[in-house]
């Protein structure tokens, strides 16, 4: 029986599943073949199985590094219920519980041991694990390794050193959100040599995204929640104070709202989390402290009252909605002054590379909020993926309505228009979208096939250069109050990212080829792009 045939048998007998989910079989086969793996798969694709199942077929212990006690507890509880010998070592455990786990570790009776990364800084823990001769280390929520990621944990930076000290022979890293720059940083910090990378599509076809400029924020949130009466959802705020205040205001307005942030005592947080998971119609108003490890399938909406820190953060947090595959909605509120405030904060970042990264993240969020094109397409591109217009987000729906007006068709009818609108609305509508005085329109058009192929051919370093160039382009576009893509098209930036030398001559030649005839703009942009590319 081959390794994958054994894996299918274990999948059925121990985990109770008839077959693998898309992508799982190929990755598990690579794990069983002894390869190092980085797997970037969307929420709900079964990432934990990628190391849990092989652990039962490997000859010795699998060490699992996980960032949250609640996440470790949930996974171990699930495995033990399946009769799989698993345990966790964490700071909240009683002394006798820790002693029992260490005894099982010494006797070799565990197949999976979950630990927090901080544990691997302890010499006694390293010695105990080395004596257990673990075969594999699995790093869950691997985006925590990267500054580019959305929940950076500095302790994760020591994992490669710990793995060497313990003597693990294989490493698998899994995460739901890692754009190309984050993947590059994970690989550089965790692996000695490039792993085999598996990246599934980030597309979530059941989510509908909506963005609104924040005005009367409380009323906007209340209207959104009223549309989801009796359903469960999460409202994210930037600060603890705002979280507590908004939860109180929503309760006064008749909503079943709870608060969750790091300032609450542990008992209150756990009680609120348990009520949210077990009950229906609960609105959890939370900071990012309410994040990884939240496993509730019927979350129907996510609302961001404040800007998320990055597109990866936004994807991760909105991905907690609709895990059952049924339709779910998101709402992001923003105020123009938030962008200005964050731009001022960039100056306080001393390290140039980190400043560039923060600027690139901010540029992507601003483009997502202000652009008149498909939200899902912008989100996917920010994560290094591609996709067609979704037809569900607020911008796509505005396009449908405008196209019907242009065609003088009733809004409620025209099935033919509905089926053809996605292809037609770009050419009919988007060139007519005005640029408002208080916003920069990051207008984009559908990419031709050859440009899609060029983007697909970029290395991770080149994709990172491309992000930085887009950040520079957006700064100039804001000053000129024009569309970034009309200023310099994506195709031109892609050519520059592929260029071997970012010299002024090469940049000018590229501009001429793309009919950018403003010489002063060309000179200014050439200087900026040369500096951007030389910082790679």
Secondary structure, 3 states (H helix, E strand, C coil): CCHHHHHHHHHHHCCCCCCCCCCHHHHHHHHHCCCCEEEECCCCCCCCHHHHHHHHHCCCCEEEECCCHHHHHHHHHHHHHCCCCEEEECCCCCHHHHHHHHHHHHHCCCCEEEECHHHHHCHHHHHHHHHHCCCEEEECCHHHHCCCCCCCCHHHHHHHHHHHHHCCCEEEEEECCCCHHHHHHHHHHHCCCCCEEEECCCCCCCEEEEEEECCCHHHHHHHHHHCCCCCEEEEECCCHHHHHHHHHHHHHCCCCEEEECCCCCHHHHHHHHHHHHHCCCCEEEECCCCCCCCCCCCEEEEEECCCCCCHHHHHHHHCCCCCCCCCEEEEEEECHHHHHHHHHHHCCCCCHHHHHHHHHHHHHHHHHHHCCCCHHHHHHHHCCCCCCCCCCCHHHHHHHHHHHHHCCCCCCCCHHHHHHHHHHHHHHHHHHCCCCCCCCCCCCCCCCHHHHHHHHCCCHHHHHHHHHHHHHHHHHHHHHCCCHHHHCCHHHHHHHHHCCCCCHHHHHHHHHHCCCCCHHHHHHHHHHHHHHHHCC
